[in-house]
Amino acid sequence: MTVRVCLYAAALAGVLTARVEAQIGGKPVTGNPTPGTEQPAPPNLADRITLTGCVEVAKAAPVVDGNTVTDAKVQLTGAEPVSRVPPDTGGSALASSSPSHTYRLAVIESQLSPYVGAKVEISGEVLLRSAASQAAPPTIQVEFVQKLSASCR
């Protein structure tokens, strides 16, 4: 009977070990997780800037799908550059040639809605303006947001 119990315990241990290995082992997944979906380009650190300012809803904000990245709904006003940034950031001609006190923020609106009316620090990549939008404020693809104060006043 002792031999039978030992064999049963060894078999049970083998099954449990195989299940755990199947959960954590296996072939690592690489490549595009959603076939047919284009992956975004990696960020260009030279185009990345950090600013402080106030998040506001744009005056003529269009109605868009809540899951779509848009630069027409939210803007950063009273923008001031932050000097404590990592090396090699903000050095491109695009980043240095677009100083402004107002920036359009390319982001999913719901991600910034909790910050409307607040003073924040925002980091992101300055996007290239089209010829048609040269008169509009520059656009930042938002990558990081930190609330500095609950109010801009």
C-alpha positions in Angstrom: 0.0 0.0 0.0 2.9 2.4 0.7 4.3 1.9 -2.8 0.9 2.7 -4.3 0.6 5.9 -2.3 4.1 7.0 -3.3 3.4 6.3 -6.9 0.1 8.3 -6.7 1.8 11.2 -5.0 4.6 11.2 -7.7 2.0 11.2 -10.5 0.1 14.0 -8.9 3.3 16.1 -8.5 4.1 15.5 -12.1 0.7 16.6 -13.3 0.8 19.8 -11.1 4.4 20.6 -12.3 3.4 20.2 -15.9 0.4 22.5 -15.5 2.5 25.2 -13.8 5.2 24.9 -16.5 2.5 25.2 -19.2 1.2 28.4 -17.6 4.6 30.2 -17.3 6.6 28.4 -20.0 6.1 28.1 -23.6 7.1 30.2 -26.6 7.4 33.9 -25.9 5.0 36.0 -27.9 6.7 38.5 -30.3 5.5 40.7 -33.1 2.2 42.5 -33.6 -0.3 41.4 -31.0 -3.2 42.4 -33.3 -2.5 41.3 -36.9 -3.5 43.8 -39.5 -3.1 46.8 -37.1 -0.2 49.2 -37.7 2.0 49.7 -34.7 3.0 53.3 -33.8 6.5 54.5 -34.6 8.8 54.7 -31.6 9.1 58.1 -30.0 11.7 60.5 -31.1 13.4 61.8 -27.9 14.8 64.9 -29.7 11.1 66.0 -30.3 10.0 65.4 -26.7 9.4 68.4 -24.5 8.1 68.9 -20.9 5.8 71.9 -20.1 3.8 73.1 -17.2 0.5 74.8 -17.7 -3.3 74.6 -17.4 -5.5 72.0 -19.1 -8.6 73.5 -20.7 -11.3 72.3 -23.1 -10.8 73.9 -26.5 -13.4 76.6 -27.4 -14.6 75.0 -30.6 -14.2 71.4 -29.5 -15.9 69.0 -32.0 -17.8 65.9 -30.9 -15.6 62.8 -31.4 -15.6 59.2 -30.4 -14.4 58.9 -26.8 -11.8 56.3 -27.7 -10.2 58.3 -30.5 -7.0 60.3 -30.2 -7.7 63.8 -31.1 -5.9 67.2 -30.8 -9.0 69.3 -31.1 -10.6 68.8 -27.7 -8.1 69.7 -25.0 -5.3 72.3 -24.9 -2.5 73.4 -22.5 -2.6 77.1 -21.8 0.0 79.3 -20.1 2.6 76.8 -21.1 6.1 77.2 -19.7 9.0 74.9 -20.5 10.6 72.7 -17.8 14.3 72.8 -17.7 14.9 69.6 -15.8 14.6 67.1 -18.6 16.7 64.0 -19.6 19.6 64.5 -21.9 18.9 64.4 -25.7 15.3 65.6 -25.3 13.9 68.7 -26.9 16.9 69.3 -29.1 15.4 68.8 -32.5 14.6 71.7 -34.8 10.9 70.8 -34.5 10.9 71.0 -30.7 12.9 74.1 -30.4 11.2 76.0 -33.2 7.7 75.7 -31.7 7.7 77.7 -28.5 4.2 78.7 -27.6 2.0 79.5 -24.6 -0.7 77.3 -25.9 -0.4 73.7 -27.2 -3.0 71.4 -28.6 -2.9 68.0 -26.8 -3.2 64.9 -28.9 -4.8 62.4 -26.5 -7.9 60.4 -25.8 -10.1 63.0 -24.2 -11.2 60.9 -21.2 -7.5 60.5 -20.2 -7.2 64.2 -19.6 -10.7 65.1 -18.5 -9.8 64.7 -14.8 -7.2 67.4 -15.2 -9.4 70.1 -16.8 -8.9 73.3 -14.8 -5.8 71.9 -13.1 -2.2 73.0 -13.4 -0.2 70.1 -14.7 3.2 69.0 -16.0 3.0 67.3 -19.4 5.6 65.6 -21.4 5.2 64.5 -25.0 6.4 64.6 -28.5 5.9 67.7 -30.6 4.1 66.7 -33.8 4.9 68.1 -37.2 2.4 70.7 -38.4 0.8 70.4 -41.8 0.8 73.4 -44.1 -2.9 74.0 -43.4 -2.4 74.1 -39.7 0.6 76.5 -39.5 -1.6 79.2 -37.8 -2.9 76.8 -35.2 -0.9 76.2 -31.9 1.6 73.3 -32.0 0.5 69.9 -31.0 2.0 67.6 -28.4 1.4 63.8 -28.4 0.9 63.4 -24.7 3.0 60.7 -23.1 3.0 61.8 -19.4 0.8 63.9 -17.2 1.3 64.9 -13.5 -1.1 67.2 -11.6 0.8 70.0 -9.8 -2.2 71.9 -8.4 -6.0 71.4 -8.4 -6.5 74.9 -9.8 -4.8 77.1 -12.3 -5.7 80.3 -10.3 
